Amino acid sequence: MNGSLSEHKAGKRKFTLYLPPSYSPDSRRFPAVYVQDGSSLFHGQIELLESTFQQRRLPELVLIGIESENRLDEYTPWPAASLSDRFPDFGGIGYDYLSDITNRFIPFIEENWNVTREPQLRGMIGASLGGLISLFSLLKYPSVFGKIGSISGSYWYENALETIHLSSLEPGTACVFMSVGSEEGREKQSIQRHMLQNTKQVHQSLKEKGFTEDQLCLSIEKGAVHHHKYFCQQFIIALEWLYGKNRS
């Protein structure tokens, strides 16, 4: 690895920072990608990521893996009952979380590291509930985020489909990458069994709002289930689609 990984805090919030090989404080500014669930999607992927830089499939990126204080609360946009007695109810403070990230955390990053402040290059990406709240960041702050990665987004979440469908979101210059495994939710008895169907519905809603093929991608991964291994694979694919192909 030629880049660097380091742990930091912004107030009480912990984060992992990845700086690419040619990063320096006084060079050109780098696109910043804000990633849910800390570094879990990329800490084992750095070698692969840097090979995409070397092959010029991707521009060099700064990754910020944001640790959640409680993902069942922070990654859900409103309260909802738990799907299982083994877990607490969903706290639904996602809008407070997004406000904190947008109004305090991102300015802290941009003041202390050499990252671009252009909204169209500012990314937000996550998996599962992290994929849900990443898309909601575009609904809540469309002028802040221009690259959204929603990997196996939890679109089974109560009222999520309706809220996205009824939202006044306009495409602007935003790009959205969505992925889901063809086998996700198949073994579930709860509303999670609708993972594939609901993801397709969200994709259709965004198309109806005017997102073009250049702005919207749905990747259905054949044979994949809802598992971290597949999330990590899709993470690199998402970055390539969002930032590669001369998009930056």
N, C-alpha and C positions, 0 to 999 in steps of 0.2 A: 504494500500500500504506500503510495507516494503522498496521498492527502493525509489529513489528520482528523482523528476523532477525539473529542474532549467533553467533559461534563461541566455544566454550569448551572447557575441559578439566576432567575430574574424575580426578585422579591422572594416569595415562597415557592415559586414554580421552578421545578428542575427541568433541564433539557439537555439533550446530547447534540453537539454541533459537529457536523462534518464539513471540513474545508477542502476543496479539491486541490490537485497537485500544483497548479499555477497560481493559486490564491496568494495575494499579498495585499496589505492595507492600502497601498497607493497605486494599484493597477486598475484596470477597468472594473466596473461593478459586475457582480455575478447575480444571476437569477437565484432567488431564494424559494425553497419549497418547504412549507410547514407541514410536518408529518405527525399524525396522531399516534398515540401509544408509544411514545419515546422512540428509541432506535430499533424497535422490534422488527420493522419491515426492511431495514437496511443494514443492520450491523454485520450480518453475515454475507452481505451482497457487495461489499466495497470493491473487491477485486473485479467482479463482473462489471460493476458500474464504471470503474476506471478503464476497463477495456473498451467500453462503449465510447468513452471520451477519446481514447487513443485512436479508435477507428472512425472518429468524427460522426458517429451515429447520434451523439448527444453533445451539446455544449457543456462545459463544466458547470456544475451546479453546487450551491451551498444547500445542505440539508439540515433542517432543525427539527429534531425529534422531541416533541413536547410531551412530557409526562403528565398524565391525568391524575388529579387528586382522587377522583372517583368516577370511573368511566361510565358506570350505569346511570350516574347523575349528569355528568358534564356532556356526554355524547347523545343525550336524549332531549328533544326540543320542548317537551311538556311531560308532565307526570303520567305514568301508566302503571297498571297492575303487573306484577311479576308473572312470568309464564310458568314458574315452577316454585314449589314450596322451599326449594333449596336456596333460592336467591331472594334478596329484598326487592321491593318495588322499584321501578325506575323513577329517579328523582326529578327529571325533566328540567334541569337548569341549563340546558344547552345554549339558550340565547344569552344568558349571563356569561357563560364560558366564551362564546364567540365575541361578546363585547370586550371581555378582558383581553383576549388574544389580539383583537383588532385595535383597541384603543391604548393598550399598555404594553403588551408583549412585543408586537411587531415594531412599534417605535423604538423599543429598547434594543432589538436586534439591529435595526437600521441605523441607530446612532453609534453602535459599537463595532459593527462589522461592515465590510465593503460589499454590500448587496444593493442591487437596483431597487429603486422605489417606484418603478413603472408597474401599475396594477396588472397590465396584460402579461407580465412575466412573473407575477407573484402567485405561487402555487399553494394549494391546500389539498392534502391527500390523506386517506385513511382506509382501514378495512373494517368490515362488519359495522358495529355501531359507529366506529370512526369514519367509515365511508358514508354513513347517513349524515352525520353532522358536517362532514366536508361539503356535501351538496347543499345542506342548509346554510352554510356560510355564504354561498352564492345567492341564495334567496334573501338572506338578511343583509348582506353587504356586497351587492353586485358591482359597486365601483371600486372595491378593494381587491378582489380576487379575480384573476383571469384564467387560471389553469386549475381545474378541479379533477381530482382522481378519486373515484368512488369504487373501491374494490369490495365486491360482495357486500354492498351496502344493505343495511337492515331495513329494507322497504316493507317488511312485514309489520313494522312498528305501527301501533294504533294511530289511525288518521294521517299517516305519512303520505300515502298515495293521494288522498283528497286534497291535502294542503299543497302539495307540489302542483297538482293539476289546476287548482283554483288560484294559484299565485299569479301575480302580475309580472313575473320574471320575463325579461326580454333578453335575447341572446347577446346583443352588443358585440363585443369582440371576444367573449369568453369561449373557452374550449372545455368540454367535459368528456372524460374517459370513464366508462362504466364497465365492470366485468362481473361475471357470475359463473359458477360452475354448473354444468348441466345436471349434476346429481344433488345439488344443494337442497336441503330440506326434505329430501325424499323419504327419509326414515322418521321424520318428525310427525307428532300427532297435533301439535299446536299450530298457531297461525304461521309459524316459521316454515311450514311445508309449502307455502306459496312464494318462496324466495325467487324462483326463476320467473314465474308468471308476473310477480309484482315488479321485478326489475325491468322486464320487458314493457310493462305499463308505464313506468317512469320514463323510460327511453322514448316511448310513443308520445307522452305528454310534452317532453322537451322538443321533439320534432314538430309537434303541433304549435309550439310557441315560436317556431321559426329557426331553431338550431339546424344548420346545414350539415351535410356529411363531413365537411372540413372542420366543423365545430363540435361534433358529437360522435362518439364511438361506443358501440356495445360489443364487448368480447365475451362470447359464451364458450367457456373452456370445457371441452368434451371430457366427461368422466370425472371432473373435479368435484370434490365435496367442500363443505365449509371448514377449511383447515388452514392453519398458519403457513404450511408449506406452499400452498397454492397462492395465498395472499402475497408472499414474498416474490414468487415468480411473476405475478401480475404487476407488482410494483415497478419493476424495471420496464416491463412492456408499457405500462401507463406513462412513465417518464419519457420513453422514446416517442410515443404517440403525441404527447403534450408538447414536448420541447424539441423533438427531432424534426426531420423533414423541412429544414429551413424555417420552422415556425418562430424561432427566436430572432 
